[in-house]
């Protein structure tokens, strides 16, 4: 969802805020493509990119007409290649650059919490608050295979510097070794000019001083993201000075994830002070049943009995609780089905990955992603499409 505007009603009658929000329904658009590719040096370019005004089919038809005229003098083989090129380019245009379908929805609210991350300064300006701005600071990680996880059993920090805590080494909860993050301001021209090889060199060099013995040949994945660094140099958790009932939770950079429970409590306190009457939900259950079932190598405990789990490469009918779909992380069909039917909707392999780790192993979904997609189609009643 994208907030387009916020209007205030100071009459005291009805909701204070009227928001105009756009809901995107496309598969990809230029922002998502920037994240999907992972090309950090291209990130700003794609943020500034605007799709052409002409619809894709109009551009494709014009291109096809021009190329067809040129093809009259070509051989039969070259004509075939030319037509294939037009078809492929048209398909890529639709996939990557066509603007998504969207609807604009009015939303009225008495209270608003501004927790828009990198866009929180833009949201603040919509209600006349320009007391801070966000300086996106990018960070990259390298993830190594589980056979490197025993290189350290603690989180190892270097001495901190002006950009933060530095590049660290740690063992993940699941046994991998993770290196990073870096820290570079997105708006710094030197950040955009860095190559992937240069970023990897920075991370590896920084971590060698902490753990010299890890094998960089065991890197299985890389990650990148931008922290919402504020111009104040600290988190901004406070009432907005220009709009009563508007609460800022902005500039939450590292360690925002660890601090999120305390941030939530502070925001609730500020909302109460602004006049919100909070009523406790007596039926709320703070304990959520886990999705992932503990594994002891290739076995699980069920009903007090140890049972073997195994890969079902032939797709024969078997107990979902014993059928391993993701062989790297030993995720079973039952775990995937459970994740699909939880209260928070799941309709993609990426969503299943984040809830069950199916696809997060050494092969990064090469074996299991198509199988997860098949289970999703079956459970959601979408056939094999």
N, C-alpha and C positions, 0 to 999 in steps of 0.2 A: 504494500500500500504506500502511496506517495501523497503526502499532505501538500496541497496547492496553496491554501490560504487559511488564515484564522482571523475571524472578526469577533470583536468584543461587544457585549451588550451590557452597558453600565446602568441600565434602568432599574436593576434589582428584581425584575420580573422574569421568571423562567431561567433557562440555562444562560450562563455567562458567555460561553464560547460557541461559535458556529464555525465548523471546519469544513472545508471542501477537500475531499480525498479521492484519489484515483486508484482504482484496483486494476492491476495488470493481469491479463489472462493469457499472454503469449508464452511460448516455450522458452525462447531466448530473446533478449534485446541487447543493445550495445553494452550496457553496464554488466549484465550477466556474462556476456561473452568475454569481457575483460577479466572477470574472476575465473571463468572456466579455463581460459588458455593458460593462465599463470605467468604470462609474459609481463614481468614487473615493469620493465622499461617502457612498455606500451600502455600502462595503466592510465596515465593522464590523457593520452591521445584518445582513448576510447571513452573517457568521461566527457571529453569535449565534442565527440563525434555526434552528428545529427544525421539520421537517415534521410536519403533524398526524398523530395516531395512527391516525385512521380511514383505511382504504385509499381511494384516489381514486375507485374505482368506487362505493363506498358513499356518499361525499359527492355524487358526480354524480347518483346515483339519487335521493337525497333532494331535491337541488335540482330535478331534473327533475320529480319528483312535485309539489312545491310550485308550480313555475311552470306545470305543466300544469293544476292546479286554477285558478290565476289566469287561464289562457288561455281558459277556457271562455266568458268574457265578452268576449273580444277578437275583432276581425275576422279573416278568413282571412289577410290580408297580415301582420297583426301576429303571428299564430300562427307563420307561416313564419319571421319574423325572430327570434322567441323561441326556436324550436327550433334555428335556426342558432347563436344565441348560446350555448345550452347545449352544443352539439357543439364549438364552438370553444373555450369555456372548459375543457371536459373535456380536450381535446387539449393545451392549454397547460399544464394541471396535470400531466399525464403527462410532458410534455417537460421542465418546469422544476423541479418540486417533488417528484416521486415519488422515494422513496428507492431507490438502486441495489441490485441484487442483490449480495450479498457472501458471502464464505466466510471463516471464521476458520481460520488455519493455524498450528500450532506450529512454531517454528524454534529449533533448538539450535545454539549456537556457542561456541567457546572464546574468541573475540575479537570485539569489537564496535567499530566506528568510528561515533561519533556525528557525522554530518554532515547533520543534519536541518534546517538553515537556521533559519527562523522558529520551528520547533518543537524546536530543540536543547536549550533549557532544560527543556522538559517531559520529554524523553527522559532528561536528566541526573537529574532528580528521581526517575525510576523506579528508579534505583540509589542513591538517597539523597544525591545531590550537588546542593546548592542554592547553590553558590559563585558563580553568575552567573545573570542573567536576560536575556532578549532584548527589546530595544525596537525594534519594527518602525519603520523610517523609509522613508516612501514617496517615490518619485521619478517624475517624468513627463518624457517626451521628445516633441518634435515632429519629424516627418520631412518634408523638402521634396523636391520633384521634382529630377531630375538636372540640369535646366537651371539650378539654383541651386548646383550643386556646385562651380563654379569661383570662387565668392565667397571661398573660402579654401583653401589647400593645406596648412595645418598645424592642429594642435589648439590652439585658443586658449582659455586659462584666464583668468578674472578673478582678483582677489586672493581667497584663501581666507577663509572666515568660520567662525563657531562650528559651523555645520552641515556643514562639509566644503569641498570644492574649489570649489564654486560652480557656476553655470550656464555651460556652455561651448558653443563652436561648433566643429564639425569636419566634414570631408569624409569620407564613408564609403568603404570599400574599393571599393564599386560605383558611386561617383560622386554619391551623394545628399548633401544638406546636412542634418545633424542638429543639433538644438538641445536642450540640457538636460544633466543632469537638475535638477529641483527637489529640495528636501529638506525634508520635514515629518514630524514624529512622528505615527504613526497614532493614538496614544492622546491626542493633544492635541485638545481639543474644537474648536478653530478649524480643524483639518484637515478634519473631517467637514463643516463648514459651507461649505467652498469650492465654488464653482460651476466648471463647465468653462471658462466665459469668463474667470473670475478666474485660473485656472491658466494659461491661454494668455497672458493679459496679463502675468503674472509672467515667463514664459519669454521672450516677445518683447521685453519691456522690458530684461531682463537681457542678451539677446544683441545688441540694437541698439547697445549701447555698445562691442561688439567688432567687429561687422560691420553698419554702418548700412544697407547697400544691398540686403539680401536681400528677396525678395518674399513676404510672408506669405500671399498668395493662392495660392501654390504648395504649401501644406501638403497632403500626401496621406495621412498616417497619424499616429496618436499612440500612445504606449506608456506603460504604468505598471507599476511593480513595487515591492516592499518589500525594503529592505536589512535584513539581520539584524544590527543594531547591538547590541553587547553592553554590559552594565552596567559592564564593566571598561574600556571605551573602546579596546579593542584585540582583535585576533584571539586566539582561545583554541585553541591547538594543543598539547595536553599529555595525559599520562595522567590518568585520573580518580582523585581522591583516595580514593574510597570503594569502588572496584571494580577490582581488578587485571585487566588484559587489556581494559579499556574505555578507548578513546582518544577524546578530544574533538577535533573539527575544527569549532569553533562560532564564531559571531559574525564570520563571514567577509563583511564588507561590501566596498565598493570599496577597492582594485582587486583583488578576489578572483579575477576571471577571469584577469587577467594573472599573478597569483601562484599559480595552481592547480598548475602543474608543480612548483614548489618546495614547496608545501603537501603534495603527494602524496609527494614524497621524504622529507619530515619525518615524515609519518604512517607510512611504511614503516619508517623508522629506529626510531620509537617502538614499533611492533609487534614488531620484532626484539628490542629491549631488553626487551619484556614476555615474550619466550620463543617467539615465532612463528618457525618454521624456514621461510625463504623459499628455494624451489628455482627456479632460472632455467629458463624455458621456451626451449629452444634453437631451437624452431620458430617462436617469436614474430617476426612481421615488423612493425617499428614504422612502416613506410612504408605509407600507405593510398593506393590509386589514387584520383585525383580523379574526382568525378562530373561536374562542370561542365567543358565543353569551351570553350576560349577562342574568342571570336568577333571577327572583324574586320568590323565593321558587319554586313552580312547575308551573311557567308561564313565558312567554316571551312577549315582545312587538314586533309586526310585522305589518308594514303598518299602524302605528298609533293605533293599536288595541291590547288589551291584550288577549292572547290565552293560553290555558292550554296545558302543555306537560305531557306525561304519558308513563309508561312502556307498552310494547307490548309483553307480555309473550307468547301469542298464535301465534305470528308471522303473524298476520293479516295485510293486506295491509293498510297502513295509510301514512299520510303526513310525509316525512322524517324530516321536521323541528320540528315536534311535537312528534316524536317517540324517546323516551329515551332508549338508548342502555346501557349506564353505569349509573346505578341507584344511586351509591354513589356520583358521581360528576355531575350527570344530563347532561351527554353528549349525544347529539342527533345524529341520523343517518346522518342528513344533515351536521353536523360539521365534522363527520368522513369522509364522501364522499368528502367534500371540502378539507380536509387535504391530501387525497390520490391524488387529481388531481392538487395540486400546482406544481410550477416549480421544486421544490426539490423533487426527487422521494421518494415515500413511499411504501415499500413492506413488512412490518412486523408489528405485533401488538405492538412491542416496539416503533417503529417509530411513530405510531399513538398515542400511550400513551404520548410521549414527546410533541406532537403538540396539543393534545386535552385534556389530563388528563384522558382519558378513561382507567381505570384500576389502577388509583392512589388513589382510595378511601379506605374505611375501609376494604373491602373484597379483595383488591389487585388483582382485575381482575377475581376472582372466578366466578362471575356471567357473566361478559361482554366479557371476552377475546375470548371465542368461537364465540360469536356473531360478534365481530370485525373481526375475521378471516373470517367469512362467507361473510361479506361485502367486505373485501379485495379481496377474491376470485372472487366475482361477478364483482367488478369494474375493476379488472385487467384481467378478462377473463380467469381465471384459474380453473373454475368449483368449485367443493367442495374439491379439493385436498389440 
